[in-house]
Amino acid sequence: LNPKMPRYHSADFLVSAAVAEFKGPVVHGVVRFAQVNMELARIEASFSGLSPGIHRWSINEYGDLTEGAASTGRMFNPSNGGISGE
């Protein structure tokens, strides 16, 4: 666990939460993560400034952008499903 991440205790499990905020010149967004229980996480995302149409976003292994998307690692895909919309 990240010691800087807020943690909340309940009788049955430890709840962790995190917020990622994105601020670009045009597109802005907030993604909220909350561990609901040991097997379930809630993820909420809100973006503004996107052009009309279909857009995709992903959760990747790393926050390293030194080589753009190439250095962010693999996409999180626990069920090995296809990409939505394809």
Secondary structure, DSSP 4 states (H G I P E B T S, - for coil): --TTS-EEE-SS-EEEEEEEEEE-SS-EEEEEEEEEETTEEEEEEEEESPPSS------BS----TTGGGGS-PBP-TT-PPPTT-
